[in-house]
Structures are given as C-alpha cells and as structure tokens.
C-alpha cells in the first residue's frame, strides 16, 4: 500500500513526533506531508526528519481558508488523493483569566480551522480514508461540571449547526462577561477544554453524517496524553515519543472503527 497522510502543525511537538514515528514504523505511508505556518520552520523540520523521498511540505495556517484551499488543491494535483488527514494544529493560552480575544484565537485554530480542513479535504479523500482529530481528555464533558451543558454536547441528535451554536454561545457570553452565569466553566484550561469538546462533538456528528450518506470515510479523535512539548510544558507526564504512540495507533488502524474517542490504546463512545 502507498498511502498519503497530511499532518497539520507538524514542524514541532506532537505533529513532528508523529511524522517521525510514521517514517520509522509505518512503511505503508509512502508520503507524509508536513505543514506549518512558517515555511522556514517547516522545511527545517523536514530536513531534520530526513527521508526526503517520503516527505513533502506545504505552508499552511489552518485559520486561513485560502491556505487550506491551496493545500487541498496542491495535494489533489500532486498526489490525486489523501488517505489520512491528521488535524493536529493547536493553540493554548493557560490561565483562569481569559477574554474574548483568547476564545476567538483558540477556537479559530482548534475548532473552526479543523472543521475547515475537513470540509476542504473530504472531496479528495480516498474511498476508505480516515480523518484523525487530535483532541484531549480536557474535552470530555465531565470537565464542564454542568450535566445540562454536557447533555447538549452529547445529544445524539446534535447537528453541525448545533455544534456551531455551542461555539457561538460561549463566545457571545464571554464577550458579555456572563459565561459563568450561564453555566459555562471557568478554570485554567476552560477555553482549551471547550474547544476540544467542540472537536469531539463535531467528530461524532461528521462521522454520523458521512455514514448516513454512505461515505466510507472514518472520523475519530484521540487523546495523546499530557506530553512534554512547548504546549504541554516541562512538567507533563509523557515524553514526545510516548505521546505519539496513541496518534500513530489511530492513524495506522485499519479496522472499521469510526466516530469514537481514543485514549490509552482503547476507543470509547464520546462521554
């Protein structure tokens, strides 16, 4: 098999580590496409990985729809299809004190950019393609500490419009300064966690909608763990190599499992 995989945000951190692990462990992937916002950083990462015959690079900022469309056109023109899309690019600002700008920047990368990537690349995915969304256990609904709000994220009849409405609602309330009054959480990782709750809900909805249309493209999200990267920080539990085990497992998985949340080597219904 000669598969093509694209990994967003792969000049460093989990994206880079995942690309490295695939080069070392997954000969079925003939081409691994790296992306980064900065061309020099992306090309440097590619050189550091070696295997120039198996890697490619695209300058891509997931908050830019024009970048996304250009990337999809490039992949279609050069490779004809994409087998696995790994939405890894992420943004995190720590702290309980957050504002509208932080919410907008976080959601732009972690949720809206991910959604735009899926929409742009779905038309060129191979018939048995796979979308792997890097998520977090911080996106599990238990972190919301609000059963009513959690039930909205887990609603089996939730639609894409409903997921967008949840994102817009939180953003609106933060802008008004009333999010806690409306039952939304305030914690050090609240904004990041909610962005990942949106990713999990969107992944579930997209899986369901594709299945209903008879499209055999799988959609899963995966929690890599707390990893020692620029984002995770030096106190995190896992080394970069350890933190890439779960993403690589899901990327290489050839079962029919879809619409699930993966963590610790197992997959679960979203919760």
C-alpha positions, 0 to 999 in steps of 0.5 A: 500500500502507498498511502498519503497522510497530511499532518497539520502543525507538524514542524514541532511537538506532537505533529513532528513526533508523529511524522517521525514515528510514521517514517520509522514504523509505518512503511505503508505511508509512502508520503507524509506531508508536513505543514506549518505556518512558517515555511522556514520552520517547516522545511527545517523540520523536514530536513531534520526528519530526513527521508526526503523521498517520503516527505513533502511540505506545504505552508499552511495556517489552518485559520486561513481558508485560502491556505487550506484551499491551496493545500487541498488543491496542491495535494489533489494535483500532486498526489490525486488523493489523501488517505489520512488527514491528521488535524493536529494544529493547536493553540493554548493560552493557560490561565483562569483569566481569559477574554474574548480575544483568547476564545476567538484565537483558540477556537479559530485554530482548534475548532473552526480551522479543523472543521475547515480542513475537513470540509476542504479535504473530504472531496479528495479523500480516498474511498476508505480514508480516515480523518484523525482529530487530535483532541484531549481528555480536557474535552470530555464533558465531565470537565464542564461540571454542568450535566445540562451543558454536557447533555447538549454536547452529547445529544445524539441528535446534535447537528453541525449547526448545533455544534456551531451554536455551542461555539457561538454561545460561549463566545457571545457570553464571554464577550458579555462577561456572563459565561459563568452565569450561564453555566459555562466553566471557568478554570485554567484550561476552560477555553482549551477544554471547550474547544476540544469538546467542540472537536469531539462533538463535531467528530461524532456528528461528521462521522454520523453524517458521512455514514448516513450518506454512505461515505466510507470515510472514518472520523475519530479523535484521540487523546495523546496524553499530557506530553512534554512539548512547548504546549504541554510544558516541562512538567507533563507526564509523557515524553514526545515519543510516548505521546505519539504512540496513541496518534500513530495507533489511530492513524495506522488502524485499519479496522472499521472503527469510526466516530469514537474517542481514543485514549490509552490504546482503547476507543470509547463512545464520546462521554 
